[in-house]
Amino acid sequence: MNTPEKILSTVRADRFAGRGRELARLIAHSSDGGILDVHAAPDSGASELLRQVYDHFFRTASETVPFYFRIRSGESADDAGRRWVREFITQTAAFDRRVPELIAAKPEIHELIDFVSEHQRSWIESAAGLLRSDAPLESLLAVPFRAAANGVRSFILVDEFERSADELADAMRRVLADEQLASVFCFARRHQPKTSPLARLHLDHLAPEDAKELIADHARERHVSLGEEVCDLAVLLLASRPVLLKAIVDSAAAKDASLSAFSDLARVYTDELFGISIGRKIDNELDRIAGDPELEKEIFKQLSATQESGNSFEVEWQTRLGLSAAECDEVLSQLHEKEFVSRAAGRVYFPRNDEVFADYVRARAELETSGKTRARVVAETLTANLARGPRLLARRYRREATVGLRELLAGFSGQSAALASLDFAKFEAELKGRSDDEQLAKIAATPERVLLPQIFFSVNAADIYPSIGRVADVERTAIGVGVSDDGDETAWLAAEFDSKLAASLDLTEYWLDRLEMAALASELKNYRLWLVTSEGFDEAASQAIAERGAFGSSYRQNELLRIELGLADSRPRQAQGRFEITIPMGGDTEIVAARFAEEIAERQGFSPRDINQIKTALVEACINAGEHSLSPERKIYLTFTPFGDRLEIVVRNRGLRLKDKLAMGRSEKDGQRRGWGLELMSKLVDSVEILPTDDGTAIRITKLLSHR
């Protein structure tokens, strides 16, 4: 008979995205013997991965017989052992006869005995006898070895191992440690097994591109229309978690709904939060951890309070929950294991980057404590989710444009760097405005150098000092800890921030103070502060940086430092072809466009003064496009075309043409402001043209490349 495409899996093998390396690793382990531990992130699709492994062996008619066993919460060790025997016999019989339908049918053991081939019958009868006796747990778990003695070579896949009681977990470890058979134990990555083998596999969430492929494939399979921008937003909102991405598509399919627009996603996601699959899943996990409805309510109340404050003391949890120290420790351990909270040094921290769990806690708190009707809470949550989409995408664009401070600090290994690569005042006086080759030559020859520390590890600053995560994107602050040249422990604390012009004294001192507070909160004794911004610092800001023994650098200096340390290519960058980007309107996303323009203009060889003029004109054009658009998608489309003698930038919006906007009766004041905006652009660049399109307006900016 033909083996179906899916046996235990829910995704066709040819559409199983992003796990090729992990799948190959597990398949290869089948011939290694012993135990392989899989440490899986929440909702990373670990169960589906194991099922794909199972289906692989079933479909390929391998001599290796796959056995998939999922641990059940609250099941006694003896019950689990007996279920182990029944399911092992069933799956082996299904494999023997290549009839996968047997697995779902779950026939009686005596029916299987009559069904299997003759050479399998003896060990199955022997195993069945265990179910009619008071056989100890280890004898039940050893059934695969009975099969092995009869030529059945099994590959054992144990899912959700963290749910197993201590007795069951210990017995499984002891029995399956034998090198004769290969086993995989899959569990939550924060779970700490009593014993752990040398073989490990870490399963994180999908890479964004793989996550996009997964949700797009699943949408096609479920006949759900999926917009490209919605796909991006879903991946961002759900943190590339396969389980949640599929849940959103399944929910839309169940409602016969589309996912073509942000509003579609907001409606489906809001419904999910209020108890369809995502909300219900979290409810069930909290119920399981609590084991009692009243305790579950108190746990949730404390979760909500911790969310408000960012963190709380463990003793507060114990008092609020009314538990003993040991009981509270067990509850917090389980919450930590599920990554609903994090524990450190007697404190409990609410997860910073889990938008879904944060939304769940906020929505449920509103339902239970606000006194509002369910309809009103749902409506308000939907409105908030609708408004958040563009902001999340804008934040992603900003993150993608970061300079990568954490990775750069990790590259510090006791080298020396030119002072001009770190000190903006020095760079401005000696290098700014020079060609790339001149800058690199000067950097290489300068005797004024800074000895960098040997950094042993680097983290995002918010991981150590969560408060800084409230004022900066996580990726834009970093702490590197290591040793100085004299062997003393030292740390560098770095922050990147936006400034359309040279950073002012007030802005600079603000960020110096934030980093200083992070150093004090982290109990760092010997440290250096380092600020990075696009346009460097004005004279007063540079003086303040020097007085505090810190460094302040521009983006260009950051590039030079990377080249100097061998972390980037020093070859000249050449402009090629035509570039297109799309940004959401609002939220200062024009800064992203300005950075993109800066990169292209630098490659063409524009002077720093010309680059600043291009950026200023482009920012004004983006603001203009946002003000003159009634487009429901709220996007600005930009095209950058470098020529040999000029750079052309076209800024286009949809929804309303500029001439239509003016005809609608704008106030004299507004008209004057827009006129001033166009006049400003004309003074900054060589040409500004208004180009009406069928569904909006385009502004073309041209800047000629001056010969120096």
Protein Blocks (a to p, Z undefined) as FASTA:
>chain_A
ZZdfblkbmbdfklmghilmmmmmmmmmmmngpaddddddehklmmmmmmmmmmmmmmno
pabdcddddddehiafklmmmmmmmmmmmmmmmmmnopaklmmnopafklmmmmmcfklm
mmmmmmmmmmmmccdfklmmmmmmmmmmnopacddddehkllpcfklmmmmmmmmmpmkb
ccdddddfkbccfbdcfbdcddddddfklmmmmmmmmmmmnopacdfklmmmmmmmnoop
aklmmmmmmmmmmnopaffbfklmmmmmmmmmnopmmmmmmmmmmmmmnopaklmmmmmm
mmmmmmmnopacfklmmmmnopafklmmmmmmmmmmnomacceehiacddfklmklmmmm
mmmmmmmmnopafklmmmmmmmmmmmmmmmmmmmmmmmmmpgolmlmmmmpghiacdfkl
mmmklmmmmmgopafklmmmmmmmpmbdcdddddfbdcdfklmmmmlmmmocfklgccdd
dddfkopacdddddddddfbdcdfklmmmmmmmmmmmmmmnopabdcdddddfklpafkl
mmmmmmnopacddfklmmmmmmmnopacfbdcddehjddddddeejhlmmmmmmmmmmmm
mmnopafklmmmmmmmmmmmmmmmmmmccbfklpadddddddfkbccdddddehiafklm
mmnopafklmmmmmmmmmmmmmmmmbdcddddfklccdddddddddZZ
